[in-house]
Amino acid sequence: MKQFIYKSIFAVLAIILIYEFTIGKEIKKYSSKIDTLTTKEGRKEFIIYLREEINRGVNKDRYLSPEDAQLLNKFFKKIQKEINEVNN
């Protein structure tokens, strides 16, 4: 009976440790991000961050690489063609 209790305690501790070092860290990371977005100050910080990122993007000469621009152009032409087929 004594061995069963020791093995059970060891198994429970092992499961708790494995949970804390794997899944627990990820859950805490995401829950802290969610908590910052739900507070008033967290939302203000996020808005400031978004504004800074938009300003950086606006100040760039090019948003896309030439390859990405060609790919998007082909994609938009294909969508335009499909829309025109549906309308006709």
Distance bins in CASP14 RR format, pairs under 12 A and 6 or more apart:
PFRMAT RR
TARGET T0000
AUTHOR 0000-0000-0000
RMODE 2
METHOD distances of the structure
MODEL  1
1 7 0 0 0 0 0 1 0 0 0 0 0
1 8 0 0 0 0 0 1 0 0 0 0 0
2 8 0 0 0 0 0 1 0 0 0 0 0
2 9 0 0 0 0 0 1 0 0 0 0 0
3 9 0 0 0 0 0 1 0 0 0 0 0
3 10 0 0 0 0 0 1 0 0 0 0 0
4 10 0 0 0 0 0 1 0 0 0 0 0
4 11 0 0 0 0 0 1 0 0 0 0 0
5 11 0 0 0 0 0 1 0 0 0 0 0
5 12 0 0 0 0 0 1 0 0 0 0 0
6 12 0 0 0 0 0 1 0 0 0 0 0
6 13 0 0 0 0 0 1 0 0 0 0 0
7 13 0 0 0 0 0 1 0 0 0 0 0
7 14 0 0 0 0 0 1 0 0 0 0 0
8 14 0 0 0 0 0 1 0 0 0 0 0
8 15 0 0 0 0 0 1 0 0 0 0 0
9 15 0 0 0 0 0 1 0 0 0 0 0
9 16 0 0 0 0 0 1 0 0 0 0 0
10 16 0 0 0 0 0 1 0 0 0 0 0
10 17 0 0 0 0 0 1 0 0 0 0 0
11 17 0 0 0 0 0 1 0 0 0 0 0
11 18 0 0 0 0 0 1 0 0 0 0 0
12 18 0 0 0 0 0 1 0 0 0 0 0
12 19 0 0 0 0 0 1 0 0 0 0 0
13 19 0 0 0 0 0 1 0 0 0 0 0
13 20 0 0 0 0 0 1 0 0 0 0 0
14 20 0 0 0 0 0 1 0 0 0 0 0
14 21 0 0 0 0 0 1 0 0 0 0 0
15 21 0 0 0 0 0 1 0 0 0 0 0
15 22 0 0 0 0 0 1 0 0 0 0 0
15 23 0 0 0 0 0 1 0 0 0 0 0
16 22 0 0 0 0 0 1 0 0 0 0 0
16 23 0 0 0 0 0 1 0 0 0 0 0
16 24 0 0 0 0 0 1 0 0 0 0 0
17 23 0 0 0 0 0 1 0 0 0 0 0
17 24 0 0 0 0 0 1 0 0 0 0 0
18 24 0 0 0 0 1 0 0 0 0 0 0
18 25 0 0 0 0 0 1 0 0 0 0 0
19 25 0 0 0 0 1 0 0 0 0 0 0
19 26 0 0 0 0 0 1 0 0 0 0 0
19 27 0 0 0 0 1 0 0 0 0 0 0
19 28 0 0 0 0 0 1 0 0 0 0 0
20 26 0 0 0 0 0 1 0 0 0 0 0
20 27 0 0 0 0 0 1 0 0 0 0 0
20 28 0 0 0 0 1 0 0 0 0 0 0
21 27 0 0 0 0 0 1 0 0 0 0 0
21 28 0 0 0 0 0 1 0 0 0 0 0
22 28 0 0 0 0 0 1 0 0 0 0 0
23 29 0 0 0 0 0 1 0 0 0 0 0
23 30 0 0 0 0 0 1 0 0 0 0 0
24 30 0 0 0 0 1 0 0 0 0 0 0
24 31 0 0 0 0 1 0 0 0 0 0 0
24 32 0 0 0 0 0 1 0 0 0 0 0
25 31 0 0 0 0 0 1 0 0 0 0 0
25 32 0 0 0 0 0 1 0 0 0 0 0
26 32 0 0 0 0 0 1 0 0 0 0 0
26 33 0 0 0 0 0 1 0 0 0 0 0
27 33 0 0 0 0 0 1 0 0 0 0 0
27 34 0 0 0 0 0 1 0 0 0 0 0
28 34 0 0 0 0 0 1 0 0 0 0 0
28 35 0 0 0 0 0 1 0 0 0 0 0
29 35 0 0 0 0 0 1 0 0 0 0 0
29 36 0 0 0 0 0 1 0 0 0 0 0
30 36 0 0 0 0 0 1 0 0 0 0 0
30 37 0 0 0 0 0 1 0 0 0 0 0
31 37 0 0 0 0 0 1 0 0 0 0 0
31 38 0 0 0 0 0 1 0 0 0 0 0
32 38 0 0 0 0 0 1 0 0 0 0 0
32 39 0 0 0 0 0 1 0 0 0 0 0
32 42 0 0 0 0 0 1 0 0 0 0 0
33 39 0 0 0 0 0 1 0 0 0 0 0
33 42 0 0 0 0 0 1 0 0 0 0 0
33 45 0 0 0 0 0 1 0 0 0 0 0
33 46 0 0 0 0 1 0 0 0 0 0 0
34 42 0 0 0 0 0 1 0 0 0 0 0
34 43 0 0 0 0 0 1 0 0 0 0 0
34 46 0 0 0 0 0 1 0 0 0 0 0
35 41 0 0 0 0 0 1 0 0 0 0 0
35 42 0 0 0 0 1 0 0 0 0 0 0
35 43 0 0 0 0 0 1 0 0 0 0 0
36 42 1 0 1 0 0 0 0 0 0 0 0
36 43 0 0 0 0 1 0 0 0 0 0 0
36 44 0 0 0 0 0 1 0 0 0 0 0
36 45 1 0 0 1 0 0 0 0 0 0 0
36 46 1 0 0 1 0 0 0 0 0 0 0
36 49 0 0 0 0 0 1 0 0 0 0 0
37 43 1 0 0 1 0 0 0 0 0 0 0
37 44 0 0 0 0 0 1 0 0 0 0 0
37 45 0 0 0 0 1 0 0 0 0 0 0
37 46 1 0 0 1 0 0 0 0 0 0 0
37 47 0 0 0 0 0 1 0 0 0 0 0
37 49 0 0 0 0 0 1 0 0 0 0 0
37 50 0 0 0 0 0 1 0 0 0 0 0
38 46 0 0 0 0 0 1 0 0 0 0 0
39 45 0 0 0 0 1 0 0 0 0 0 0
39 46 0 0 0 0 0 1 0 0 0 0 0
40 46 0 0 0 0 0 1 0 0 0 0 0
40 47 0 0 0 0 0 1 0 0 0 0 0
41 47 0 0 0 0 0 1 0 0 0 0 0
41 48 0 0 0 0 0 1 0 0 0 0 0
42 48 0 0 0 0 1 0 0 0 0 0 0
42 49 0 0 0 0 1 0 0 0 0 0 0
42 50 0 0 0 0 0 1 0 0 0 0 0
43 49 0 0 0 0 0 1 0 0 0 0 0
43 50 0 0 0 0 0 1 0 0 0 0 0
44 50 0 0 0 0 0 1 0 0 0 0 0
44 51 0 0 0 0 0 1 0 0 0 0 0
45 51 0 0 0 0 0 1 0 0 0 0 0
45 52 0 0 0 0 0 1 0 0 0 0 0
46 52 0 0 0 0 0 1 0 0 0 0 0
46 53 0 0 0 0 0 1 0 0 0 0 0
47 53 0 0 0 0 0 1 0 0 0 0 0
47 54 0 0 0 0 0 1 0 0 0 0 0
48 54 0 0 0 0 0 1 0 0 0 0 0
48 55 0 0 0 0 0 1 0 0 0 0 0
49 55 0 0 0 0 0 1 0 0 0 0 0
49 56 0 0 0 0 0 1 0 0 0 0 0
50 56 0 0 0 0 0 1 0 0 0 0 0
50 57 0 0 0 0 0 1 0 0 0 0 0
51 57 0 0 0 0 0 1 0 0 0 0 0
51 58 0 0 0 0 0 1 0 0 0 0 0
52 58 0 0 0 0 0 1 0 0 0 0 0
52 59 0 0 0 0 0 1 0 0 0 0 0
53 59 0 0 0 0 0 1 0 0 0 0 0
53 60 0 0 0 0 0 1 0 0 0 0 0
54 60 0 0 0 0 0 1 0 0 0 0 0
54 63 0 0 0 0 0 1 0 0 0 0 0
56 63 0 0 0 0 0 1 0 0 0 0 0
57 63 1 0 0 1 0 0 0 0 0 0 0
57 64 0 0 0 0 0 1 0 0 0 0 0
62 68 0 0 0 0 1 0 0 0 0 0 0
62 69 0 0 0 0 1 0 0 0 0 0 0
63 69 0 0 0 0 1 0 0 0 0 0 0
63 72 0 0 0 0 0 1 0 0 0 0 0
64 70 0 0 0 0 1 0 0 0 0 0 0
64 71 0 0 0 0 1 0 0 0 0 0 0
64 72 1 0 0 1 0 0 0 0 0 0 0
64 73 0 0 0 0 1 0 0 0 0 0 0
65 71 0 0 0 0 1 0 0 0 0 0 0
65 72 0 0 0 0 0 1 0 0 0 0 0
66 72 0 0 0 0 0 1 0 0 0 0 0
66 73 0 0 0 0 0 1 0 0 0 0 0
67 73 0 0 0 0 0 1 0 0 0 0 0
67 74 0 0 0 0 0 1 0 0 0 0 0
68 74 0 0 0 0 0 1 0 0 0 0 0
68 75 0 0 0 0 0 1 0 0 0 0 0
69 75 0 0 0 0 0 1 0 0 0 0 0
69 76 0 0 0 0 0 1 0 0 0 0 0
70 76 0 0 0 0 0 1 0 0 0 0 0
70 77 0 0 0 0 0 1 0 0 0 0 0
71 77 0 0 0 0 0 1 0 0 0 0 0
71 78 0 0 0 0 0 1 0 0 0 0 0
72 78 0 0 0 0 0 1 0 0 0 0 0
72 79 0 0 0 0 0 1 0 0 0 0 0
73 79 0 0 0 0 0 1 0 0 0 0 0
73 80 0 0 0 0 0 1 0 0 0 0 0
74 80 0 0 0 0 0 1 0 0 0 0 0
74 81 0 0 0 0 0 1 0 0 0 0 0
75 81 0 0 0 0 0 1 0 0 0 0 0
75 82 0 0 0 0 0 1 0 0 0 0 0
76 82 0 0 0 0 0 1 0 0 0 0 0
76 83 0 0 0 0 0 1 0 0 0 0 0
77 83 0 0 0 0 0 1 0 0 0 0 0
77 84 0 0 0 0 0 1 0 0 0 0 0
78 84 0 0 0 0 0 1 0 0 0 0 0
78 85 0 0 0 0 0 1 0 0 0 0 0
79 85 0 0 0 0 0 1 0 0 0 0 0
79 86 0 0 0 0 0 1 0 0 0 0 0
80 86 0 0 0 0 0 1 0 0 0 0 0
80 87 0 0 0 0 0 1 0 0 0 0 0
81 87 0 0 0 0 0 1 0 0 0 0 0
81 88 0 0 0 0 0 1 0 0 0 0 0
82 88 0 0 0 0 0 1 0 0 0 0 0
END
